[in-house]
Amino acid sequence: MQSKQARDAGSFQGACESSALPAPEDGFQPPLWLRSRHLQSMLASVSVRRGAIVRRAAPLLAAQRELLLECGEGVRLQCWRSTGAPGGDPVVVLHGWEGSAESLYVLSLSQQLYERGFDVFRLNLRDHGETHHLNPGLFHSCRLAEVCGALRALRRLTGRPIRLVGFSLGGNFLLRAAAESRAADLDLRSVIAVSPVLDPQATLRALETGFHAYALYFARKWWRSLLKKETTWPAEYNLSDLRGLYDLRRLTAELIQRYTDFPSLDAYLSGYALVGARLASLEVPALIITALDDPIIPAQDLVRLAHPPRLRITVTRRGGHCGFLDRVTGPTWAERRILAELTADGMISANRSAAAEELA
């Protein structure tokens, strides 16, 4: 009898032979001055937007309660819960690399979910936000088991299937979790991933060869996090000989060699790739939203994904990385699309007309 792994590989090969980049949607049309992919990408996180977003998110933040989730093997992850209405459907929102539950795109979407009655959970990955003290081990992108543990803990807490929305690396994590939902004993209702990391090797090359500001941005944020970890766990970490190393490839290789069991940098990067047969076993309804002009996630890697029946891919011509802004203030096009997806699925039928009016 043919093994499941062989069947998945065969399905992936067949999908690749017949696949091509999806035709871009025309629904997202930013004004001329907002069409730069770099402007779109930078505005997603730039501090000039924080004041307005935090003010709009005040009800969400006033309602939030901290949860420390037991994720198995002694690992704890932090989550912020804001319950919009009694019995609201649970949605987990997950940030990208070196973001947090306080990232602008997380706060903006979460407030809109909260307004519509959802039970909103803003999860922090290990060593993101102010969580470096919770676990002695260093964060890396292959720590999928603890994210699955967090999702199981939330399922026990809510007693209901969970919706997932992730951005960038968070989208990558949640798609991997969804693909392993049966084996990991997860009860998921759907997953939406915005600008997810597809092939970490390709993303690393894009950071190395593209606009230098991106690599510098991530390196600086990573070093702030690493120094917090070193200060919090001085007996575990001494990074003094790496200070001043801002080359992402070399820094990643050094940390992987010192603090993980991966035999090489290539093995580590392959460990969290979505390309290949990784999504072939996906049984949960899933949507990827990404842009052809993303300067960090090469869109051509979409054709290297397995294409199981439950996976849909929406591509726009513009939007950059996690941008999709058609104006500087207010919800982004991607946020409105996410709300429309959740509404169309009957999640918030009482507010269906309000969401439709907002999309108009």
Protein Blocks (a to p, Z undefined) as FASTA:
>chain_A
ZZfklmmmmmmmmmmmmgccddddfkbccdfklmpfklmmmmmmpmklmmmmmmmmmmmm
mmpccddddebjhiacddddddfbghiacddddddehiafkbmklmmmmmmmmmnopacd
ddddehiajlllmpmbdcdfklmmlmmmmmmmmmmmnopacddddehjlmmmmmmmmmmm
mmnopacfbdcdehiafblmlmmmmmmmmcfklmmmmmmmmmmmmmmmmmmmmmlpcckl
mgoiabfklmmmmmmmmmmcbfbfklmmmmmccghjllmmpcbdcdddddfklcklcfkl
mmmpccdfklccdddfbhpjoklpabfgdcdfklmmmmmmmmmnomammlmmmmmmmmZZ
